[in-house]
Amino acid sequence: MAVRKTKKKGRPKISIDWEEFKKLCSIQCTLAEIAAWFKCSEDTIERRCTEEKGMLFADYFKKNAVSGKISLRRTQFKSAVDGNVTMLIWMGKQFLGQTEKSESKTELYGKDGGKIEVSQEMTADEATRAYLDALK
């Protein structure tokens, strides 16, 4: 009796280029975007990460997204060092704790034209009392 070979049923297995996959992770593509790139479902991407990489998509993504963040940070630092003023200000705020301080002051005057002393250390209630007292 001859043995008959049966063909596999279902769709052919989608090939995942893992180097391309890593690049997509490094530019922070979402699961939906990666699935669209490989023309498959999100479930297929999830399943393949588990089967072929031995980890969940979220873990594989996290591991490979770091390189893109490093590259972006490197580019930002270079832009700042090269004199991009906006980037210098932004990075100063992010990494050095720098802030912008407003120099504008609001001066309040009472009923007889006398200046009302209000400071930033006062609570809103204290400032209101000082203002109301000056109007008496």
C-alpha positions as a Markdown table, in Angstrom:
| # | Residue | x | y | z |
|---|---|---|---|---|
| 1 | Met | 0.0 | 0.0 | 0.0 |
| 2 | Ala | 1.4 | 3.4 | -1.0 |
| 3 | Val | 1.7 | 6.1 | 1.6 |
| 4 | Arg | 0.0 | 9.2 | 0.6 |
| 5 | Lys | 1.5 | 12.6 | 1.5 |
| 6 | Thr | -1.0 | 15.1 | 2.7 |
| 7 | Lys | -0.6 | 18.8 | 2.2 |
| 8 | Lys | -0.7 | 21.1 | 5.2 |
| 9 | Lys | -3.9 | 23.0 | 5.4 |
| 10 | Gly | -4.2 | 26.7 | 6.0 |
| 11 | Arg | -2.2 | 29.7 | 5.0 |
| 12 | Pro | 1.6 | 29.6 | 4.5 |
| 13 | Lys | 3.6 | 30.7 | 7.4 |
| 14 | Ile | 4.6 | 34.4 | 7.3 |
| 15 | Ser | 8.3 | 35.0 | 7.3 |
| 16 | Ile | 9.5 | 37.5 | 9.9 |
| 17 | Asp | 12.7 | 39.3 | 9.1 |
| 18 | Trp | 13.9 | 39.7 | 12.7 |
| 19 | Glu | 16.6 | 42.4 | 11.8 |
| 20 | Glu | 13.8 | 44.5 | 10.2 |
| 21 | Phe | 11.6 | 43.8 | 13.2 |
| 22 | Lys | 14.4 | 45.2 | 15.5 |
| 23 | Lys | 14.6 | 48.3 | 13.3 |
| 24 | Leu | 10.9 | 48.8 | 13.6 |
| 25 | Cys | 11.1 | 48.5 | 17.4 |
| 26 | Ser | 14.0 | 51.0 | 17.5 |
| 27 | Ile | 11.9 | 53.6 | 15.8 |
| 28 | Gln | 9.2 | 52.9 | 18.4 |
| 29 | Cys | 6.6 | 51.3 | 16.0 |
| 30 | Thr | 3.6 | 49.9 | 17.7 |
| 31 | Leu | 2.4 | 46.3 | 17.6 |
| 32 | Ala | -0.3 | 47.3 | 15.1 |
| 33 | Glu | 2.3 | 49.1 | 12.9 |
| 34 | Ile | 4.7 | 46.1 | 13.0 |
| 35 | Ala | 1.9 | 43.7 | 12.1 |
| 36 | Ala | 0.9 | 46.0 | 9.2 |
| 37 | Trp | 4.5 | 46.1 | 8.0 |
| 38 | Phe | 4.7 | 42.3 | 7.8 |
| 39 | Lys | 1.1 | 42.1 | 6.5 |
| 40 | Cys | -0.2 | 39.9 | 9.3 |
| 41 | Ser | -2.3 | 40.1 | 12.4 |
| 42 | Glu | -1.1 | 41.4 | 15.8 |
| 43 | Asp | -1.8 | 37.9 | 17.1 |
| 44 | Thr | 0.6 | 36.5 | 14.6 |
| 45 | Ile | 3.4 | 38.9 | 15.8 |
| 46 | Glu | 2.6 | 38.0 | 19.4 |
| 47 | Arg | 2.7 | 34.3 | 18.7 |
| 48 | Arg | 5.9 | 34.5 | 16.7 |
| 49 | Cys | 7.7 | 36.4 | 19.4 |
| 50 | Thr | 6.8 | 33.7 | 21.8 |
| 51 | Glu | 7.6 | 30.8 | 19.5 |
| 52 | Glu | 10.8 | 32.1 | 17.9 |
| 53 | Lys | 12.2 | 34.5 | 20.5 |
| 54 | Gly | 10.9 | 32.9 | 23.7 |
| 55 | Met | 9.4 | 36.1 | 25.0 |
| 56 | Leu | 6.3 | 38.2 | 24.8 |
| 57 | Phe | 6.1 | 40.9 | 22.2 |
| 58 | Ala | 6.2 | 43.6 | 25.0 |
| 59 | Asp | 9.5 | 42.2 | 26.3 |
| 60 | Tyr | 11.1 | 41.8 | 22.9 |
| 61 | Phe | 9.9 | 45.3 | 22.0 |
| 62 | Lys | 11.3 | 46.8 | 25.2 |
| 63 | Lys | 14.6 | 45.1 | 24.6 |
| 64 | Asn | 15.0 | 46.4 | 21.1 |
| 65 | Ala | 13.4 | 49.9 | 21.4 |
| 66 | Val | 16.2 | 51.1 | 23.7 |
| 67 | Ser | 18.6 | 51.4 | 20.8 |
| 68 | Gly | 16.3 | 53.9 | 19.1 |
| 69 | Lys | 16.1 | 56.0 | 22.2 |
| 70 | Ile | 19.8 | 56.0 | 22.5 |
| 71 | Ser | 20.1 | 57.1 | 18.9 |
| 72 | Leu | 17.5 | 59.9 | 19.4 |
| 73 | Arg | 19.2 | 61.1 | 22.6 |
| 74 | Arg | 22.6 | 61.2 | 20.8 |
| 75 | Thr | 21.1 | 63.2 | 18.0 |
| 76 | Gln | 19.5 | 65.7 | 20.4 |
| 77 | Phe | 22.8 | 66.2 | 22.3 |
| 78 | Lys | 24.6 | 66.8 | 19.0 |
| 79 | Ser | 22.0 | 69.3 | 17.9 |
| 80 | Ala | 22.3 | 71.1 | 21.3 |
| 81 | Val | 26.1 | 71.1 | 21.1 |
| 82 | Asp | 26.0 | 72.3 | 17.6 |
| 83 | Gly | 24.1 | 75.4 | 18.8 |
| 84 | Asn | 20.4 | 74.7 | 18.4 |
| 85 | Val | 19.2 | 77.1 | 21.0 |
| 86 | Thr | 15.7 | 75.5 | 21.4 |
| 87 | Met | 17.4 | 72.1 | 22.0 |
| 88 | Leu | 19.8 | 73.7 | 24.5 |
| 89 | Ile | 16.9 | 75.2 | 26.5 |
| 90 | Trp | 14.9 | 72.0 | 26.4 |
| 91 | Met | 17.8 | 69.8 | 27.4 |
| 92 | Gly | 18.7 | 72.2 | 30.2 |
| 93 | Lys | 15.2 | 71.9 | 31.6 |
| 94 | Gln | 15.1 | 68.1 | 31.2 |
| 95 | Phe | 18.6 | 67.1 | 32.4 |
| 96 | Leu | 19.7 | 70.1 | 34.5 |
| 97 | Gly | 16.5 | 71.0 | 36.3 |
| 98 | Gln | 16.6 | 74.5 | 34.8 |
| 99 | Thr | 13.5 | 76.6 | 34.7 |
| 100 | Glu | 12.3 | 79.9 | 33.3 |
| 101 | Lys | 11.5 | 82.5 | 35.9 |
| 102 | Ser | 9.1 | 85.3 | 35.1 |
| 103 | Glu | 10.4 | 88.7 | 36.0 |
| 104 | Ser | 7.0 | 90.4 | 35.6 |
| 105 | Lys | 5.5 | 91.6 | 38.9 |
| 106 | Thr | 2.0 | 92.6 | 39.7 |
| 107 | Glu | 1.8 | 95.6 | 42.0 |
| 108 | Leu | -1.3 | 96.2 | 44.0 |
| 109 | Tyr | -2.3 | 99.6 | 45.4 |
| 110 | Gly | -4.8 | 100.3 | 48.2 |
| 111 | Lys | -7.6 | 102.9 | 48.4 |
| 112 | Asp | -5.3 | 105.8 | 49.3 |
| 113 | Gly | -2.7 | 104.8 | 46.7 |
| 114 | Gly | -0.4 | 103.0 | 49.2 |
| 115 | Lys | 1.4 | 100.0 | 47.9 |
| 116 | Ile | 0.1 | 96.6 | 49.1 |
| 117 | Glu | 3.0 | 94.3 | 50.0 |
| 118 | Val | 2.3 | 90.8 | 48.6 |
| 119 | Ser | 5.0 | 88.1 | 48.2 |
| 120 | Gln | 5.2 | 84.8 | 46.5 |
| 121 | Glu | 5.7 | 83.1 | 49.8 |
| 122 | Met | 2.2 | 84.2 | 50.9 |
| 123 | Thr | -0.7 | 81.8 | 50.5 |
| 124 | Ala | -3.7 | 83.0 | 48.4 |
| 125 | Asp | -5.7 | 83.6 | 51.6 |
| 126 | Glu | -2.9 | 85.8 | 53.1 |
| 127 | Ala | -2.6 | 87.8 | 49.9 |
| 128 | Thr | -6.3 | 88.3 | 49.8 |
| 129 | Arg | -6.4 | 89.5 | 53.4 |
| 130 | Ala | -3.5 | 91.9 | 52.7 |
| 131 | Tyr | -5.4 | 93.3 | 49.8 |
| 132 | Leu | -8.7 | 93.6 | 51.7 |
| 133 | Asp | -7.0 | 95.3 | 54.7 |
| 134 | Ala | -5.5 | 97.9 | 52.3 |
| 135 | Leu | -8.9 | 98.8 | 50.9 |
| 136 | Lys | -10.3 | 99.6 | 54.4 |
